[in-house]
Amino acid sequence: MADKRCENGHFIDESWDLCPYCPAENAESDVPVVRPTRFGEPSRPVAVPPEPVRRPTAVPPPTMNRDSAVALADPPVERTVAVQKLDPLAAPKRYVVGWLVGLNGVARGESFPVRIGRNVLGRDRRSDIVVNDDQASSHHADLVFRPEERRFILMDHNSTNGTYVNDAEIEPRRDLAPKDIVRVGSHKYLFMPLCDEGFYWDEEGALK
């Protein structure tokens, strides 16, 4: 039975230094609390752990869209544009100076460009104007345009069946005039010039 009283008259165990029934003088967390013991053991103060420190919640960084991220990550790229130089040793461009228009056979209604310089007519696939005819030679004739003379000259190239202009065989060459009919083998072509005395290409490629 407890026979010890506190200052407020509460009966407490003799081994207690503080009355558990009396209100505490302050609520500070660092005041030691004495726990009652038995069997004559000395009282040991136990410290009340302090309240955990609350840290501010980390704020996530602002989000960026893909375009903004690319704009920040990729600096502007400087590019060098190569300028093509003209080769002074390259062959001059062969401008179109006229046409041969097919009048019969598989070439009927087809146009074949005639260019500055020599144009090869023949059955060979490498010819400038390919004539799909068994009566035509591989290299049958040459149609040449001379810009300095403004002349179109048709020349037979020792063909087997000959070359004809307006149904007359040429021996071995002939100047062509507008709308002349050229026959190679069994194929006929209408000659239509582009360049003449008042209409031609100059050395710079300009049309006069």
C-alpha positions as MATLAB code, in Angstrom:
seq = 'MADKRCENGHFIDESWDLCPYCPAENAESDVPVVRPTRFGEPSRPVAVPPEPVRRPTAVPPPTMNRDSAVALADPPVERTVAVQKLDPLAAPKRYVVGWLVGLNGVARGESFPVRIGRNVLGRDRRSDIVVNDDQASSHHADLVFRPEERRFILMDHNSTNGTYVNDAEIEPRRDLAPKDIVRVGSHKYLFMPLCDEGFYWDEEGALK';
ca = [
       0.000    0.000    0.000;
       1.305    3.420   -0.925;
       2.128    5.557    2.125;
       3.841    8.458    0.356;
       2.008   11.588   -0.664;
       2.976   14.188   -3.246;
       2.691   17.903   -2.689;
      -0.879   17.770   -3.978;
      -1.857   14.941   -1.602;
      -1.811   12.036   -4.033;
      -0.687    8.657   -2.679;
       2.315    7.400   -4.657;
       4.961    4.697   -4.347;
       7.940    5.568   -2.168;
      10.337    4.977   -5.061;
       8.621    7.639   -7.221;
      10.063   11.124   -7.309;
       7.309   12.640   -9.378;
       3.600   12.159   -9.009;
       2.030   10.723  -12.110;
      -1.336   12.193  -11.145;
      -0.170   15.775  -10.954;
      -0.168   17.825  -14.170;
       3.247   18.447  -15.633;
       4.653   21.950  -15.166;
       5.593   22.219  -18.858;
       5.241   20.145  -21.969;
       8.802   20.414  -23.184;
      10.049   17.280  -24.871;
      13.429   17.339  -23.180;
      12.098   16.909  -19.562;
      13.146   13.482  -18.318;
      10.349   11.122  -17.330;
      11.046    8.907  -14.339;
       9.647    5.419  -14.645;
       8.724    3.509  -11.478;
      10.856    0.507  -10.713;
      10.486   -2.408   -8.469;
      12.819   -4.474   -6.388;
      14.786   -1.411   -5.267;
      16.385   -0.552   -8.622;
      17.299    3.117   -9.069;
      15.133    5.176  -11.326;
      16.473    5.909  -14.847;
      15.401    8.984  -16.731;
      14.228    8.274  -20.289;
      14.429   11.057  -22.824;
      11.404   11.573  -25.018;
      12.499   11.565  -28.691;
      12.044   14.918  -30.406;
       9.507   15.360  -33.156;
      10.836   14.506  -36.609;
      11.896   17.464  -38.692;
       9.560   18.016  -41.611;
      11.386   18.833  -44.822;
       9.715   20.807  -47.579;
       8.398   18.720  -50.436;
      10.571   18.952  -53.526;
       8.860   20.767  -56.386;
       9.287   18.964  -59.749;
      10.994   21.013  -62.454;
       8.745   22.579  -65.068;
       8.003   20.336  -67.985;
       9.045   21.280  -71.500;
       7.544   20.153  -74.730;
       9.622   18.368  -77.334;
      10.121   21.440  -79.507;
      11.451   23.460  -76.544;
      13.810   20.651  -75.554;
      15.143   20.371  -79.082;
      15.563   24.132  -79.288;
      17.632   24.130  -76.077;
      19.628   21.001  -76.923;
      20.417   21.568  -80.579;
      22.386   24.703  -81.452;
      21.996   26.096  -84.955;
      24.057   24.190  -87.492;
      26.045   26.112  -90.050;
      26.147   24.409  -93.421;
      28.386   25.011  -96.353;
      26.728   24.950  -99.752;
      28.940   23.720 -102.533;
      28.834   25.740 -105.725;
      29.317   23.746 -108.872;
      32.096   25.100 -111.046;
      31.942   24.944 -114.784;
      34.615   22.812 -116.350;
      36.301   24.849 -119.101;
      37.474   21.611 -120.738;
      33.976   20.083 -120.844;
      32.326   19.682 -124.226;
      29.819   22.438 -125.067;
      26.179   21.560 -124.619;
      24.469   20.360 -127.760;
      21.344   22.460 -128.076;
      18.382   21.330 -130.153;
      18.377   23.015 -133.571;
      15.615   21.077 -135.341;
      13.607   17.842 -135.559;
      12.913   14.867 -137.796;
       9.253   13.807 -137.552;
       8.327   10.239 -138.490;
       5.820    9.929 -141.339;
       5.325    6.134 -141.550;
       6.028    2.835 -139.801;
       6.622    2.580 -136.068;
       8.129    6.118 -136.032;
       4.962    7.767 -137.394;
       4.060   10.839 -135.336;
       7.259   10.645 -133.276;
       9.756   13.527 -133.167;
      13.531   13.096 -133.009;
      15.692   16.074 -131.944;
      18.512   17.254 -134.184;
      21.317   18.879 -132.206;
      24.324   21.094 -132.892;
      27.129   19.158 -134.574;
      26.840   15.638 -136.013;
      23.733   13.490 -135.573;
      24.086    9.798 -136.504;
      21.125    8.051 -138.189;
      21.163    4.263 -138.256;
      19.979    0.928 -136.925;
      22.596    0.839 -134.150;
      21.102    1.535 -130.693;
      23.900    4.016 -129.985;
      22.783    6.261 -132.858;
      21.425    9.735 -132.113;
      18.361    8.877 -134.207;
      17.661    5.126 -134.172;
      15.988    3.784 -137.348;
      14.220    0.480 -136.632;
      14.403   -0.856 -140.150;
      16.192   -3.897 -141.564;
      16.892   -1.938 -144.773;
      18.855    0.689 -142.820;
      22.561    0.272 -142.131;
      23.991    0.383 -138.594;
      25.536    3.776 -139.372;
      23.434    4.868 -142.308;
      23.863    8.664 -142.558;
      24.930   11.825 -140.724;
      22.871   14.967 -140.308;
      25.192   17.849 -139.445;
      24.310   21.377 -138.306;
      27.042   23.974 -138.735;
      26.157   26.962 -136.485;
      28.714   29.278 -138.085;
      27.060   28.739 -141.495;
      23.483   28.075 -140.295;
      23.444   24.981 -142.536;
      21.875   21.515 -142.182;
      23.816   18.989 -144.250;
      22.692   15.369 -144.764;
      25.528   12.956 -145.713;
      25.234    9.304 -146.649;
      27.710    7.038 -144.787;
      28.364    4.441 -147.489;
      25.021    2.800 -146.722;
      23.846   -0.296 -148.597;
      20.502    1.108 -149.788;
      21.407    4.800 -150.024;
      19.857    7.941 -148.479;
      17.102    9.951 -150.173;
      15.732   13.480 -149.955;
      12.391   14.086 -151.670;
      12.772   10.700 -153.388;
      16.166   11.693 -154.876;
      19.287    9.855 -153.752;
      22.000   12.123 -152.406;
      25.549   11.684 -153.769;
      27.057   11.900 -151.261;
      25.582   14.936 -149.457;
      22.869   17.570 -149.644;
      21.743   20.671 -147.771;
      18.319   20.326 -146.198;
      15.526   22.882 -146.446;
      12.439   23.156 -144.215;
       9.900   20.335 -144.789;
      12.240   18.223 -146.886;
      11.367   14.514 -146.695;
      14.311   12.302 -145.725;
      14.140    8.541 -146.406;
      16.396    6.037 -144.644;
      15.608    2.461 -145.614;
      11.808    2.377 -145.823;
      11.305    5.036 -143.123;
      10.424    8.607 -144.066;
      10.955   11.688 -141.919;
       9.833   15.294 -142.290;
      12.653   17.765 -141.573;
      11.661   20.769 -139.405;
      14.494   23.231 -138.536;
      14.491   25.441 -135.448;
      17.530   27.555 -136.234;
      17.949   29.561 -139.419;
      19.501   32.873 -140.490;
      17.514   34.878 -137.936;
      17.043   32.335 -135.152;
      19.962   30.466 -133.531;
      21.930   29.711 -130.330;
      25.002   31.815 -129.558;
      28.139   30.674 -127.711;
      26.586   31.551 -124.318;
      23.486   29.484 -125.005;
      21.202   32.428 -125.607;
      18.614   32.292 -128.333;
      19.013   35.038 -130.933;
];
